[in-house]
Amino acid sequence: MAAFRNARFLSTEFNKTDEPFRVEEAETINMPPLPTEKLLVLGGNGFVGSHVCKEALDLGLSVASLS
């Protein structure tokens, strides 16, 4: 019996699901296409590299940084 002290017991009451579930349609959103051009910035954590990363992201490029 000691093994069951912290166990969670499932409810066997059937009256908890009397109301039907409400399902609403999700809203459609328009997303811009993913960038296809990629840029690898060596030293992206430095002063110049961080600015290069920011400019590239502003231009819509996919940026990866290796420091």
N, C-alpha and C positions, 0 to 999 in steps of 0.2 A: 504494500500500500504506500510505502514511502516514495516510490518512483512516480506516483501519480499526483503528488502534492502540487507541483507547479504546472501540471498539464492543463490545457484549455479544453473545455468540453463543448461540443457542438450543440446548438439549440435544436430541439426536436419539435418546437412549436410551429404549427402550420399557419398561424394567423399573422405571421410577420410578412408574408408576401401576398396579402389580399389585394393590394393596389397594383395595377399593371405598371410596368416600367415605361417612362416617357422617353422617347427617342426623337431627337431633333436632327435635322439634316445639317451637316457641316457647311460653313460658309466657304465659298470658293474664293481664293485670292490669286492675283496675278503676281508671279515672281519673275524677276529678270533671269535670263539664261545664265548658267554658270560660266565663269570665265574659262576660256580655253587656253589663253597664253599664261605661261608659268614663268616665274622669276625666282632664282636662288640667289640670296644675298649672303655673301660671306662676311661675317662680322656685323650682323644685323643688330646686335645689342650696343654697338658703339655709336658715337655721335653722328657720323656721316651715314652709317648703315641704317640707323633707325629712321633717318629722314628719307633715305632712299626707299625703305619699306613703306613708309606712309604715303609717299608720292605714288608709288606703284599701286598701292591699294586704292588710292583715289582715282587712278586711271582704269581700275577694273581688272587689274592683273591678279592672278593667284600667286601669293608670295610665300616662300619658305626661307627661313633664316638659319644659318649655321654659324655658331659663334665659337 
